[in-house]
Amino acid sequence: MEDWSKDFFGAMENAVSEVEHFFSEMGEEFVEMLDVLAKMSEEFTEQVQNNLINDIDGYFNEFDGLLNEFIEPIIEICRDFDPQFDEVDLSMVTYVDPSPTQQPACRGCRNYHGQVYGGNLLVCAMHPTGVESESCADWETDGDADF
């Protein structure tokens, strides 16, 4: 009986060894396959990027050509008919004076802009929406303020 058990365990060891060898080879082949796929995807990505950039450049060049060919003459015709065509209509822009209730920290400040654009008040470049307190660290005298 000992021969039978030795043969059985020998066969099992051999089977385990073969399975380990199989999975080892499969792992190595899998890694090689992933490397090939990674290289292919890098090459594919590079080609797509190059083609996409060329297509986008071509589109913008074509658009620029269309702009120059069709829109520029229309703009020139509008300028011929209306000399003030390029001037900004300032009636659409309103001015808001700082008051004790609205933007009080800005009263008398030379940095205050106070123009409303599209319904939004631009207070100044440092504080586009204004300051929350009653004073401002960036306040500078206007010189001719009446408040």
Secondary structure by P-SEA (a helix, b strand, c coil): caaaaaaaaaaaaaaaaaaaaaaaaaaaaaaaaaaaaaaaaaaaaaaaaaaaaaaaaaaaaaaaaaaaacaaaaaaaaaaacccccccccccbbbbccccccccccccccccccccccccccccccccccccccccccccccccccc
